[in-house]
């Protein structure tokens, strides 16, 4: 008689911390997705800048705490939930900004250096993801490894976008508003290339996704920063609060009416 295989004792703990995906754990890409994404990037930039007034220990600790809560919410569910997904996205926007700014302000790496660093990290994540899973499609996030790769990619894009937006504004002297217009045009190009030139849709998605970060951050800096450096001087706190309210309202709509639930992806699509 064959002895039944004993189940690993660590499995229940792992399932409690990191629920095994039952279906895709990311939203469908609808127009509202891009709006919420840009608002989270803007809010994350303003929130992180606001928290700098409390110093690296307190301000950084708050960012880590918000990020940790986001991880628990998102990885603790087996399906896409708008609130948990966007909480983690917003927290990454805050924490990613803090990390990128720390590397520049405290470690003294130039904006170009931090941009190149995060571009290399992002490329490495993409390479490992595709090598291990054979796909970078957001319609295939229904295994633990793919979910991990997905959020590692999201984090890298946020940090890269922060550094890139600061580079265009400060080093290339485009200013906050000029950078916002530049990235606003740039974000449209992958979609146009996909539509008219046959660019792969997955490539087009990630190319546009990267640009959402400097686009949102540039607008946030334009609204929040003092007149003397090219801003409208509304302040980091009010800018962060407005973005948070807008994101909360839109996420509530998504959670109630669920227009962004992926359809027909319960199978192992690649």
C-alpha positions in Angstrom: 0.0 0.0 0.0 1.3 3.4 -0.9 1.8 5.8 2.0 0.1 9.1 1.4 2.6 12.0 1.0 2.7 14.1 4.1 1.8 17.7 3.5 4.4 20.3 4.3 3.9 21.9 7.7 4.9 25.2 6.3 2.1 25.3 3.7 -0.7 26.6 6.0 1.5 29.4 7.2 2.5 30.3 3.7 -1.1 30.2 2.5 -2.1 32.5 5.3 0.6 35.0 4.5 0.6 34.6 0.7 -2.6 33.1 -0.6 -2.2 30.9 -3.6 -3.8 32.7 -6.6 -7.1 31.2 -7.7 -7.3 33.4 -10.8 -5.6 36.5 -12.1 -4.7 39.0 -9.4 -4.3 42.1 -11.4 -7.0 44.3 -13.1 -8.0 44.4 -16.7 -6.5 47.4 -18.5 -9.4 49.7 -19.1 -9.1 53.5 -19.5 -9.9 54.0 -15.8 -6.8 51.9 -14.9 -4.5 54.5 -16.5 -6.2 57.3 -14.7 -5.9 55.7 -11.2 -2.4 54.6 -12.0 -1.3 58.2 -12.8 -3.1 59.5 -9.7 -1.3 57.0 -7.5 2.0 58.0 -8.9 1.2 61.7 -8.3 0.0 61.0 -4.8 2.9 58.8 -4.0 5.4 61.5 -5.0 3.6 64.2 -3.0 3.1 62.0 0.0 6.8 60.9 0.1 7.9 64.4 -0.2 5.6 65.5 2.6 6.9 62.8 4.9 10.5 64.0 4.5 9.6 66.7 7.0 9.7 64.0 9.7 13.2 62.8 8.8 14.5 59.5 7.5 13.7 57.5 10.6 10.1 58.6 11.2 9.1 59.5 7.7 10.9 56.4 6.2 9.3 54.2 8.9 5.8 55.4 8.0 6.6 54.6 4.3 7.8 51.1 5.2 4.7 50.5 7.4 2.3 51.5 4.7 4.2 49.3 2.2 4.1 46.3 4.6 0.3 46.7 5.1 -0.1 46.8 1.3 1.9 43.6 0.9 -0.2 41.8 3.5 -3.5 42.9 1.9 -2.5 42.0 -1.6 -0.7 38.7 -1.0 -3.3 37.7 1.6 -6.0 37.4 -1.1 -6.4 34.7 -3.7 -8.1 37.0 -6.3 -8.0 40.5 -7.6 -9.4 43.0 -5.1 -9.4 46.6 -6.1 -8.8 48.0 -2.6 -5.8 45.7 -1.8 -4.3 46.0 -5.3 -4.4 49.8 -5.4 -3.3 50.1 -1.7 -0.2 48.2 -2.6 0.3 50.3 -5.8 -0.1 53.5 -3.9 2.3 52.3 -1.1 4.9 51.4 -3.7 4.5 54.9 -5.2 5.3 56.3 -1.8 8.1 53.9 -0.8 9.6 53.8 -4.3 9.9 57.6 -4.3 11.5 57.5 -0.9 14.1 54.9 -2.0 14.9 56.8 -5.2 15.3 60.1 -3.3 17.4 58.4 -0.6 19.8 57.2 -3.2 20.2 60.7 -4.6 20.0 62.8 -1.5 21.8 60.6 1.0 23.9 58.3 -1.0 24.7 61.1 -3.5 24.1 59.1 -6.7 23.2 61.5 -9.5 19.8 61.5 -11.2 21.3 59.9 -14.3 23.0 57.3 -12.1 19.8 56.4 -10.3 17.9 56.3 -13.5 20.5 53.9 -15.1 20.6 51.8 -11.9 16.8 51.3 -11.8 16.7 50.7 -15.6 19.2 47.9 -15.1 17.2 46.4 -12.2 14.0 46.6 -14.2 15.7 44.9 -17.2 17.0 42.2 -14.9 13.5 41.6 -13.5 12.0 41.4 -16.9 14.7 39.0 -18.1 14.3 36.7 -15.0 10.5 36.8 -15.3 10.5 35.9 -19.0 13.2 33.3 -18.6 11.4 31.6 -15.8 7.8 31.9 -16.9 7.9 32.4 -20.7 5.6 35.4 -20.6 5.3 39.0 -19.3 1.6 39.2 -19.9 -0.6 40.8 -17.2 -3.2 38.2 -18.1 -1.1 35.5 -16.6 -0.6 36.6 -13.0 -2.2 33.6 -11.4 0.8 31.9 -9.8 2.9 32.9 -6.9 6.2 33.4 -8.9 4.4 35.5 -11.5 2.8 37.6 -8.8 6.2 38.2 -7.3 7.7 39.1 -10.6 4.8 41.4 -11.3 5.2 43.5 -8.1 9.0 43.5 -8.4 8.5 45.0 -11.8 6.0 47.6 -10.5 8.4 48.6 -7.7 11.3 49.0 -10.2 9.2 51.1 -12.6 8.2 53.4 -9.8 11.7 54.0 -8.6 13.0 54.4 -12.2 10.2 56.8 -13.0 11.0 58.9 -10.0 14.6 59.3 -10.9 13.8 59.8 -14.6 11.3 62.6 -13.9 13.8 64.4 -11.6 16.5 64.0 -14.3 14.4 65.7 -17.0 13.2 68.4 -14.7 16.4 69.3 -13.0 19.3 68.1 -15.2 17.7 68.7 -18.6 16.1 71.9 -17.4 12.7 70.9 -18.7 11.0 71.9 -15.4 8.1 70.2 -13.8 5.4 71.3 -16.3 7.7 70.7 -19.3 8.5 67.2 -18.0 4.8 66.5 -17.5 4.0 67.5 -21.1 7.0 65.5 -22.4 6.0 62.3 -20.6 2.3 63.0 -21.5 3.2 62.7 -25.2 5.7 59.9 -24.6 3.1 57.7 -22.9 0.9 57.7 -26.0 3.7 56.4 -28.4 3.7 52.7 -27.4 -0.1 52.5 -27.9 0.2 54.2 -31.3 3.0 51.9 -32.2 0.9 48.9 -31.2 -2.1 50.1 -33.2 -0.3 51.3 -36.3 3.0 49.5 -36.5 2.2 46.1 -34.9 4.2 46.5 -31.7 3.7 43.6 -29.4 0.8 44.5 -27.0 2.7 43.3 -23.9 5.8 45.4 -24.8 3.5 48.4 -25.5 1.8 48.0 -22.1 5.0 47.9 -20.1 6.5 50.8 -22.0 3.5 53.0 -21.2 3.4 51.7 -17.7 7.0 52.9 -17.0 6.1 56.4 -18.2 3.1 56.7 -15.9 5.5 57.3 -13.0 7.4 60.3 -14.2 4.2 61.7 -15.8 2.3 61.6 -12.5 5.3 62.7 -10.4 6.0 65.6 -12.7 2.4 66.9 -12.4 2.5 66.4 -8.6 5.8 68.4 -8.3 4.4 71.1 -10.6 1.3 71.5 -8.3 3.2 71.2 -5.0 6.6 72.8 -5.3 7.3 76.6 -4.7 7.1 79.2 -7.4 10.9 79.7 -7.3 11.6 76.3 -8.7 8.8 76.2 -11.2 5.9 74.9 -9.2 2.4 76.3 -8.3 3.2 76.2 -4.6 0.1 74.3 -3.4 2.3 72.3 -1.1 3.0 68.6 -0.7 0.4 67.9 1.9 -2.6 69.3 0.0 -1.5 67.8 -3.3 -1.1 64.4 -1.6 -4.6 64.7 0.1 -6.3 65.6 -3.2 -4.7 62.7 -5.0 -5.7 60.3 -2.1 -9.3 61.4 -2.2 -9.5 61.0 -5.9 -7.9 57.6 -5.9 -10.1 56.4 -3.0 -13.3 57.5 -4.9 -12.2 55.8 -8.1 -11.1 52.6 -6.3 -14.4 52.5 -4.4 -16.2 52.6 -7.8 -14.0 49.8 -9.1 -14.6 47.7 -6.0 -18.4 48.2 -6.2 -19.1 47.9 -9.9 -16.0 45.8 -10.9 -15.6 46.9 -14.5 -11.9 45.9 -14.4 -12.3 42.2 -13.6 -10.4 40.1 -16.1 -12.6 37.7 -18.0 -11.7 34.2 -19.2 -8.3 34.0 -17.5 -9.0 31.3 -15.0 -7.0 28.8 -17.0 -3.2 28.9 -17.1 -2.9 31.4 -20.0 0.5 32.3 -21.2 
